[in-house]
Amino acid sequence: MKKVKGFWIYVVLSVVIYGVVQLLINGGILNPFYANTLIFIGINIILAVSLHLVIGITGQFSIGHAGFLAVGAYISAIITMKFQLPFPLALLAGGIVAALAGLLVGIPSLRLKGDYLAIATLGFGEIIRIVFLNIDYVGGASGMQVTHLTTWTYTFICLFITITVITNFTNSRHGRACISVRENEIAADAMGINTTYYKVVAFALGSFFAGIAGGLFAHNFYIIQPGNFGFLKSFDILIFVVLGGLGSLSGSVIAAILLTVVSTFLQDYPETRMIIYSVVLVLVMLYRPQGLMGTREVTDLFGKWKGPKGGNSYGK
């Protein structure tokens, strides 16, 4: 009953937030710069939450997420620009192809662990970038021009679906199986959990939503180039997850919002921006190595304010 009530509270709050922002945009109170910043924040949250499923929940250290972002971006751009098909269909196609790419790289590479898996996923991301760099059909190195179709409505709907699906997956028996893989893969395997299967499922699901984010990204910036999806982009997404707290979806969302805002409003000072960005990360890692939220969620803080009800203090 509590879960059902919590879900409807989440739905109502989401509708209210969407409605308020949409009214501000329609009324001209939020100018195009701020509206675009909100869209960019939404895209980054989708990326952070999708990678959170792979690293924070399943414990697989992937640093090739920009590769799936690129797949979704280029596939969706081809659907809209070359085939003149509707934008929602392009987003879905980008997500599906990115998920297939996730399966393609996940099945062989997820038998690796730790640093070896990180290197394999990083290599995949660079392969994707180089492939698009050498395909003239999508513009090659000069990039591909894309019509601006991404709106606050499309971004919010995709964001809402992403958070809802990944939250429900995490709270399901499949999510608990993924968490058991993260905590102790050998013990999980001994208890009869198909660890390879759940790692691949989490990887494919995370890749799907990264592809959706890629479609939104491509149709928000008018032009996409292979250089937009280098390994530094993968590290940017990784920082969202680590800074927010491994295992905390709320932390990934908060970190994505904070870092996007800092990066956006300091873009006129590129040298200073990177210095401040780096100093903030160093300070957080020194004084809060478990991340902003640790393994807790925002709802756990509400429960704490209501008074302790017993139980362990894991992640606090």
C-alpha positions as CSV (number, residue, x, y, z in Angstrom):
1,M,0.0,0.0,0.0
2,K,2.8,2.4,0.9
3,K,4.5,1.7,-2.5
4,V,1.3,2.4,-4.4
5,K,0.8,5.7,-2.4
6,G,4.4,6.7,-3.0
7,F,4.1,6.0,-6.7
8,W,1.0,8.2,-7.1
9,I,2.7,11.0,-5.1
10,Y,5.6,10.7,-7.5
11,V,3.2,10.9,-10.5
12,V,1.4,13.9,-9.1
13,L,4.6,15.8,-8.3
14,S,5.9,15.0,-11.8
15,V,2.8,16.4,-13.5
16,V,2.9,19.5,-11.3
17,I,6.6,20.1,-12.2
18,Y,5.9,19.6,-15.9
19,G,2.9,21.8,-15.9
20,V,4.6,24.7,-14.0
21,V,7.7,24.6,-16.3
22,Q,5.5,24.4,-19.4
23,L,3.5,27.4,-18.3
24,L,6.7,29.4,-17.7
25,I,8.0,28.5,-21.1
26,N,4.7,29.3,-22.9
27,G,4.4,32.6,-20.9
28,G,7.9,33.7,-22.0
29,I,9.1,33.8,-18.4
30,L,11.7,31.2,-19.2
31,N,13.7,32.4,-22.2
32,P,15.1,29.9,-24.7
33,F,18.4,29.7,-22.9
34,Y,16.9,28.6,-19.6
35,A,14.4,26.3,-21.5
36,N,17.4,24.7,-23.3
37,T,19.3,24.3,-20.0
38,L,16.3,22.4,-18.5
39,I,16.2,20.1,-21.6
40,F,20.0,19.5,-21.3
41,I,19.5,18.7,-17.6
42,G,16.8,16.2,-18.5
43,I,19.1,14.5,-21.0
44,N,21.9,14.3,-18.5
45,I,19.6,12.8,-15.9
46,I,18.5,10.1,-18.3
47,L,22.2,9.3,-19.0
48,A,23.1,9.3,-15.3
49,V,20.2,7.1,-14.3
50,S,20.8,4.6,-17.2
51,L,24.5,4.3,-16.2
52,H,23.4,4.0,-12.5
53,L,21.7,0.8,-13.4
54,V,24.9,-0.7,-14.9
55,I,27.4,0.6,-12.3
56,G,25.4,1.4,-9.2
57,I,23.0,-1.5,-9.2
58,T,24.8,-4.3,-11.0
59,G,28.3,-3.2,-10.2
60,Q,29.7,-3.4,-13.7
61,F,32.3,-0.7,-14.3
62,S,31.5,0.6,-17.8
63,I,33.1,3.7,-19.3
64,G,31.7,3.4,-22.8
65,H,28.3,4.9,-22.3
66,A,29.0,7.7,-24.8
67,G,29.0,4.9,-27.5
68,F,25.4,4.1,-26.8
69,L,24.6,7.8,-26.7
70,A,26.2,8.1,-30.2
71,V,24.2,5.1,-31.6
72,G,20.9,6.6,-30.4
73,A,21.8,10.0,-31.7
74,Y,22.8,8.9,-35.2
75,I,20.1,6.3,-35.7
76,S,17.3,8.8,-34.6
77,A,18.8,11.5,-36.8
78,I,18.8,9.1,-39.8
79,I,15.2,8.2,-39.1
80,T,14.0,11.8,-39.1
81,M,16.4,13.4,-41.6
82,K,16.8,10.6,-44.2
83,F,13.5,8.8,-43.9
84,Q,11.3,11.7,-42.8
85,L,9.6,9.6,-40.1
86,P,8.1,11.0,-36.8
87,F,10.3,12.0,-34.0
88,P,8.8,9.6,-31.4
89,L,9.5,6.7,-33.7
90,A,13.1,7.9,-34.2
91,L,13.6,8.0,-30.4
92,L,12.3,4.5,-30.1
93,A,14.4,3.2,-32.9
94,G,17.5,4.9,-31.5
95,G,16.9,3.2,-28.1
96,I,16.3,-0.2,-29.6
97,V,19.4,-0.1,-31.8
98,A,21.4,1.1,-28.8
99,A,20.1,-1.8,-26.7
100,L,21.1,-4.2,-29.5
101,A,24.5,-2.7,-29.5
102,G,24.5,-3.2,-25.7
103,L,23.7,-6.8,-26.2
104,L,26.4,-7.1,-28.9
105,V,29.1,-5.7,-26.6
106,G,27.7,-7.1,-23.4
107,I,27.4,-10.8,-24.0
108,P,31.2,-11.3,-24.7
109,S,32.6,-8.5,-22.5
110,L,30.5,-8.9,-19.3
111,R,32.4,-12.1,-18.6
112,L,35.2,-9.7,-17.8
113,K,35.5,-7.9,-14.4
114,G,36.8,-4.7,-13.0
115,D,39.5,-2.9,-15.0
116,Y,39.3,-5.4,-17.9
117,L,35.6,-4.7,-18.4
118,A,36.2,-0.9,-18.2
119,I,38.9,-1.2,-20.9
120,A,36.6,-3.3,-23.1
121,T,33.7,-0.9,-22.8
122,L,36.0,2.1,-23.4
123,G,37.2,0.4,-26.6
124,F,33.7,-0.2,-27.8
125,G,32.8,3.5,-27.3
126,E,35.8,4.5,-29.4
127,I,35.0,2.0,-32.1
128,I,31.5,3.5,-32.4
129,R,33.0,7.0,-32.7
130,I,35.5,6.0,-35.3
131,V,32.8,4.1,-37.3
132,F,30.6,7.2,-37.5
133,L,33.6,9.3,-38.3
134,N,34.2,7.3,-41.5
135,I,30.7,7.0,-42.8
136,D,29.9,9.7,-45.3
137,Y,26.2,8.9,-45.2
138,V,26.0,10.6,-41.8
139,G,28.4,13.4,-42.6
140,G,31.7,11.9,-41.5
141,A,33.9,14.2,-39.5
142,S,32.0,17.3,-40.5
143,G,28.9,16.0,-38.8
144,M,25.2,15.7,-39.6
145,Q,22.7,18.5,-39.6
146,V,19.6,17.7,-37.6
147,T,16.3,19.5,-37.3
148,H,15.5,20.9,-33.8
149,L,12.7,18.6,-32.6
150,T,13.5,18.1,-28.9
151,T,11.1,20.0,-26.6
152,W,10.6,20.1,-22.9
153,T,7.5,17.8,-23.3
154,Y,9.5,15.1,-25.1
155,T,12.3,15.4,-22.7
156,F,10.1,15.2,-19.6
157,I,8.1,12.2,-20.9
158,C,11.3,10.3,-21.7
159,L,12.8,11.3,-18.3
160,F,9.6,10.2,-16.5
161,I,9.6,6.8,-18.2
162,T,13.3,6.3,-17.6
163,I,13.1,6.9,-13.9
164,T,9.9,4.9,-13.5
165,V,11.2,1.8,-15.4
166,I,14.6,1.8,-13.7
167,T,13.1,2.3,-10.2
168,N,10.6,-0.5,-10.7
169,F,13.2,-2.8,-12.2
170,T,15.5,-2.1,-9.2
171,N,12.7,-2.9,-6.7
172,S,11.7,-6.1,-8.5
173,R,13.2,-9.5,-8.0
174,H,15.3,-8.9,-11.1
175,G,16.7,-5.8,-9.5
176,R,17.5,-7.7,-6.3
177,A,19.3,-10.3,-8.4
178,C,21.4,-7.5,-10.0
179,I,22.2,-6.1,-6.5
180,S,23.3,-9.5,-5.4
181,V,25.7,-9.6,-8.4
182,R,27.1,-6.3,-7.3
183,E,27.5,-7.4,-3.7
184,N,29.1,-10.8,-4.3
185,E,29.0,-12.4,-7.7
186,I,30.4,-15.7,-6.5
187,A,27.8,-16.0,-3.8
188,A,25.0,-15.0,-6.2
189,D,26.1,-17.6,-8.6
190,A,26.3,-20.2,-5.9
191,M,22.6,-19.4,-4.9
192,G,21.5,-20.2,-8.5
193,I,21.3,-16.7,-9.9
194,N,22.3,-16.5,-13.6
195,T,24.8,-13.7,-13.1
196,T,25.7,-13.4,-16.8
197,Y,22.1,-13.1,-17.8
198,Y,21.3,-10.3,-15.3
199,K,24.5,-8.4,-16.2
200,V,23.5,-8.5,-19.8
201,V,19.9,-7.5,-19.1
202,A,21.0,-4.5,-17.0
203,F,23.6,-3.5,-19.7
204,A,21.0,-3.7,-22.5
205,L,18.4,-1.7,-20.5
206,G,20.9,1.0,-19.6
207,S,22.0,1.1,-23.2
208,F,18.4,1.5,-24.4
209,F,17.8,4.6,-22.3
210,A,21.2,6.0,-23.3
211,G,20.0,5.6,-26.9
212,I,16.8,7.5,-26.0
213,A,19.0,10.3,-24.5
214,G,21.0,10.3,-27.7
215,G,17.9,10.9,-29.8
216,L,17.0,13.9,-27.6
217,F,20.6,15.1,-27.7
218,A,20.8,14.9,-31.5
219,H,17.6,16.9,-32.1
220,N,18.5,19.6,-29.6
221,F,21.8,20.9,-31.0
222,Y,21.1,21.1,-34.7
223,I,24.3,19.2,-35.6
224,I,26.0,16.1,-34.3
225,Q,29.6,15.2,-34.8
226,P,31.6,12.1,-33.8
227,G,33.7,14.4,-31.5
228,N,30.7,14.9,-29.3
229,F,30.8,11.3,-28.2
230,G,34.4,10.8,-27.2
231,F,35.7,9.0,-24.1
232,L,35.5,12.3,-22.2
233,K,31.8,12.3,-22.6
234,S,31.7,8.8,-21.0
235,F,33.7,10.2,-18.1
236,D,31.3,13.1,-17.7
237,I,28.4,10.6,-17.4
238,L,30.5,8.4,-15.0
239,I,31.1,11.4,-12.8
240,F,27.3,12.0,-12.4
241,V,27.0,8.5,-11.0
242,V,30.1,8.5,-8.8
243,L,29.5,12.0,-7.4
244,G,25.9,11.2,-6.6
245,G,26.7,8.0,-4.9
246,L,27.1,4.5,-6.3
247,G,23.8,2.7,-5.7
248,S,21.7,5.9,-5.3
249,L,19.3,6.8,-8.1
250,S,18.5,10.1,-6.3
251,G,22.1,10.9,-6.0
252,S,22.7,10.4,-9.7
253,V,19.8,12.8,-10.4
254,I,21.0,15.4,-8.0
255,A,24.6,15.2,-9.3
256,A,23.5,15.5,-12.9
257,I,21.5,18.6,-12.1
258,L,24.2,20.3,-10.1
259,L,27.0,19.6,-12.5
260,T,25.0,20.6,-15.6
261,V,24.0,23.9,-14.0
262,V,27.6,24.6,-12.9
263,S,28.9,23.7,-16.4
264,T,26.2,25.7,-18.2
265,F,26.5,28.9,-16.3
266,L,30.3,28.9,-16.4
267,Q,30.6,28.2,-20.1
268,D,31.6,31.8,-20.8
269,Y,34.8,31.1,-18.7
270,P,36.1,27.9,-20.1
271,E,39.4,27.8,-18.2
272,T,37.8,28.9,-14.9
273,R,34.9,26.5,-15.5
274,M,37.1,23.4,-15.7
275,I,39.2,24.5,-12.7
276,I,36.0,25.0,-10.5
277,Y,34.5,21.8,-11.8
278,S,37.7,19.9,-10.9
279,V,38.0,21.5,-7.5
280,V,34.4,20.6,-6.6
281,L,34.9,17.0,-7.6
282,V,38.2,16.7,-5.6
283,L,36.6,18.2,-2.5
284,V,33.6,15.9,-2.6
285,M,35.8,12.9,-3.1
286,L,38.0,13.9,-0.2
287,Y,35.2,14.7,2.3
288,R,32.4,12.6,1.0
289,P,34.0,9.6,-0.8
290,Q,30.8,7.6,-0.9
291,G,29.1,10.4,-2.9
292,L,26.5,12.9,-2.1
293,M,23.8,10.3,-1.2
294,G,25.9,7.2,-0.6
295,T,23.5,4.3,-1.2
296,R,20.5,6.1,0.2
297,E,17.6,7.6,-1.7
298,V,15.7,10.9,-1.0
299,T,12.8,8.8,0.4
300,D,15.1,7.4,3.0
301,L,15.8,10.9,4.3
302,F,12.1,11.5,4.7
303,G,11.8,8.3,6.7
304,K,14.7,9.4,8.9
305,W,13.0,12.8,9.6
306,K,9.8,10.9,10.7
307,G,11.9,9.1,13.3
308,P,14.0,5.9,13.4
309,K,12.1,2.7,13.1
310,G,15.0,0.3,13.6
311,G,17.0,-1.7,11.1
312,N,20.5,-1.6,10.0
313,S,22.5,1.5,8.9
314,Y,23.8,0.2,5.7
315,G,25.1,2.9,3.4
316,K,24.8,5.7,6.0
